[in-house]
Amino acid sequence: MFSRFFSKKGGYPRLKKKGYHDSFTIDAGGKPIPVGGRSIKLPTIGWVKTHEGLPHTTCKSITISRTADSWFMAFAYEENHEPIVKTHEIVGVDVGVKEWATLSTGVVFPNPKHYKAHLAKLKKLSKSLTRKVKGSSNRHQAKIRLAKHHAKIANLRKNTLHQITTYLCKNHATIVVEDLKVGGMLKNHKLAVW
């Protein structure tokens, strides 16, 4: 367990505990797993319905993880894409704090500050959780409500990031990013409430 850690090939091992970072991987002993439609047959588990339709393909392994009270399935497969004609050959990206990013073409991506917008509800849900009796059903439900709201904020942030990176990749052949320690700038709470 610690061999990779002591040989400096990996980080400190994170031990599994129910309710924290719940995830597992299925590989079917190296055999290809068929995927497609609104349901999938998982090895050792059986048929599982999915919320969204899956592409008809095969994969080597599937990772199933839990966020709040929702379960997610992730797998990798190959797909051919047609090359997109770029509108700009090269673009410079100025990553900031007040504005999320400013491009050399003049395009500005504002910082939506999702955390600040949802902070009041987070405080309310956190206070509700602390007032519940430990081990009770009400505490478990309050914990789920808080986790779902945290997941919502994380998803909003990821969506913003994906929209910006997709725009950059579709319209620019070469992307140049400045070498600044934005993490250090974010520690200044007068600048970084997002």
Secondary structure as GFF3:
##gff-version 3
##sequence-region A 1 194
A	DSSP	alpha_helix	3	6	.	.	.	ID=ss1
A	DSSP	beta_strand	23	26	.	.	.	ID=ss2
A	DSSP	three_ten_helix	28	30	.	.	.	ID=ss3
A	DSSP	beta_strand	33	42	.	.	.	ID=ss4
A	DSSP	beta_strand	46	59	.	.	.	ID=ss5
A	DSSP	beta_strand	62	67	.	.	.	ID=ss6
A	DSSP	beta_strand	70	74	.	.	.	ID=ss7
A	DSSP	beta_strand	88	95	.	.	.	ID=ss8
A	DSSP	beta_strand	99	103	.	.	.	ID=ss9
A	DSSP	beta_strand	108	110	.	.	.	ID=ss10
A	DSSP	alpha_helix	114	117	.	.	.	ID=ss11
A	DSSP	alpha_helix	119	130	.	.	.	ID=ss12
A	DSSP	alpha_helix	137	171	.	.	.	ID=ss13
A	DSSP	beta_strand	172	177	.	.	.	ID=ss14
A	DSSP	alpha_helix	182	186	.	.	.	ID=ss15
###
